[in-house]
């Protein structure tokens, strides 16, 4: 659904840019032909979704993104150029289908067993705060504007929360089926525990993105001092680093002697790495945003020693 919206908005932005550019060449213009300077403030919000570039067991769920930014814009004839500084808040969700981690150890009797951690559900919610620096160019014809640009997204804070459901079991060389605590069978003394919920939260150092974007919309309440815009945008965040992949779960605190671990120990000592940096993704995921934006601009052009905003 989000990809379809992305392609529709991208196509609309391309058509608008082409049409407005052709009109600009013909000299059609709605505002003053004199160069003008504007300071603006914008708020934006919409849907955000990670996108795996290769096959991955991760299911990407829709999240949200919100942004507030200030910017400087220079207008001349039908053209505009701008640069800004903003603060963005992202919240994305991922889930992983059933998976199993395992390693071989001696059980309480010294017999070799394959300890297995079986996940029946796994969900991660990631919250990010980024500094954004957009740079763009656009055209404005008859109050319709179109913008193409790119922004730098610099992470300031990244936090993730994990909700998992898991049980442990053992596979012995002589066993036909795994030894697990199910029904009336209780093998917790061997370190095999029934299905339980697990939660985990942590922070990590995020990574920078370069984010191309397109925006189309309408300009209204236009005066010599102020104008407002309402538009729709699409953005595609591309990670600019490569990371070493790590295992999703860290069992280092429990895997030496798993049969000695109580259920409380498991819940306390098992930790999980961020999904984006784990081996569940073959490469860092991209992020797609589709949303709406509202902006207000103030004319700060200085002519003859007087700011237009004072007229």
CORVENQUI-V357721 format. One record per backbone hydrogen bond with DSSP energy under -0.5 kcal/mol. NH is the residue of the N-H (numbers start at 1). CO is the residue of the C=O. E is the energy in kcal/mol with one decimal. If there is no record, write none. Layout:
NH CO E
NH CO E
This chain:
5 1 -1.9
6 2 -2.3
7 3 -2.4
8 4 -2.2
9 5 -2.6
10 6 -2.6
11 7 -2.4
12 8 -2.5
13 9 -2.9
14 10 -2.2
15 11 -2.5
16 12 -2.7
17 13 -2.7
18 14 -2.4
19 15 -2.6
20 16 -3.1
21 17 -2.3
22 18 -2.1
23 19 -2.2
24 20 -2.3
25 21 -1.7
26 22 -1.0
27 24 -1.2
28 23 -1.9
36 75 -2.6
38 73 -2.7
39 298 -2.2
40 71 -2.8
41 296 -2.3
42 69 -2.8
43 294 -2.4
44 67 -2.6
45 292 -2.1
46 65 -2.2
47 290 -2.7
48 63 -1.2
49 288 -2.0
51 286 -2.6
57 280 -0.6
59 95 -3.6
60 58 -0.6
61 59 -0.5
61 93 -2.6
63 48 -3.5
64 91 -2.2
65 46 -1.9
66 89 -2.4
67 44 -2.5
68 87 -2.0
69 42 -2.2
70 85 -2.4
71 40 -2.0
72 83 -2.9
73 38 -2.7
74 81 -3.0
75 36 -3.0
76 79 -2.3
79 76 -2.4
80 138 -2.2
81 74 -2.2
82 136 -2.2
83 72 -2.1
84 134 -2.1
85 70 -2.6
86 132 -2.8
87 68 -2.7
88 130 -2.8
89 66 -3.1
90 128 -2.5
91 64 -2.5
92 126 -2.1
93 61 -1.1
94 124 -2.5
95 59 -2.4
96 122 -2.0
97 57 -1.1
99 119 -1.1
101 117 -2.1
103 115 -1.8
105 113 -2.4
107 111 -2.8
110 107 -1.9
113 105 -2.8
114 171 -2.4
115 103 -2.3
115 113 -1.0
116 169 -2.9
117 101 -3.4
118 116 -0.6
118 167 -2.9
119 99 -3.0
119 117 -0.6
120 118 -0.6
120 165 -2.2
121 165 -1.3
122 96 -0.5
123 163 -2.2
124 94 -2.9
125 161 -2.5
126 92 -2.8
126 124 -0.5
127 159 -3.4
128 90 -2.3
129 157 -2.6
130 88 -2.5
131 154 -3.0
132 86 -2.3
133 152 -1.9
135 150 -2.7
136 82 -2.2
137 148 -2.4
138 80 -2.6
139 146 -2.0
140 78 -2.2
141 144 -2.7
144 141 -2.3
145 143 -0.5
145 217 -2.0
146 139 -2.1
147 215 -3.0
148 137 -2.6
149 213 -2.2
150 135 -2.4
151 211 -1.7
152 133 -1.8
153 151 -0.5
153 209 -2.6
154 131 -3.3
154 152 -0.6
155 153 -0.6
156 129 -3.1
157 129 -1.7
159 127 -2.9
160 202 -2.6
161 125 -2.5
162 200 -3.7
163 123 -2.6
164 198 -2.9
165 121 -2.3
166 196 -2.4
167 118 -2.1
168 193 -1.8
169 116 -2.0
170 179 -2.3
171 114 -1.6
172 170 -0.5
173 112 -0.5
175 172 -1.1
179 170 -3.5
180 178 -0.7
181 168 -0.5
182 180 -1.4
185 182 -2.2
190 187 -1.7
191 188 -1.5
192 187 -1.8
193 191 -0.7
196 166 -2.7
198 164 -3.3
200 162 -1.8
202 160 -2.0
204 158 -1.9
206 204 -0.7
209 153 -1.8
210 238 -2.5
211 151 -3.0
211 209 -0.5
212 210 -0.6
212 236 -0.9
213 149 -2.6
214 234 -2.2
215 147 -2.3
216 232 -2.2
217 145 -2.0
218 230 -2.6
219 143 -3.3
220 228 -3.1
223 226 -2.5
227 297 -1.7
228 220 -2.8
229 295 -2.5
230 218 -2.2
231 293 -2.5
232 216 -2.7
233 291 -2.6
234 214 -2.2
235 289 -2.4
236 212 -2.2
237 287 -3.1
238 210 -2.3
239 237 -0.5
240 208 -1.9
246 277 -1.6
250 271 -3.4
251 249 -0.6
254 251 -2.2
255 251 -2.2
260 257 -1.9
261 258 -1.2
266 262 -2.1
267 263 -2.1
268 264 -1.6
269 265 -3.1
270 266 -2.1
271 250 -1.6
273 248 -3.3
277 274 -0.8
278 274 -0.5
278 275 -1.4
279 246 -1.9
281 278 -1.4
286 51 -2.6
287 237 -1.7
288 49 -3.1
289 235 -2.8
290 47 -2.1
291 233 -2.2
292 45 -2.4
293 231 -2.7
294 43 -2.6
295 229 -2.3
296 41 -2.3
297 227 -3.0
298 39 -3.1
299 225 -3.0
300 37 -2.5
300 298 -0.6
301 37 -0.6
303 301 -0.6
303 306 -2.8
306 303 -1.4
308 301 -3.6
310 307 -2.0
311 308 -1.4
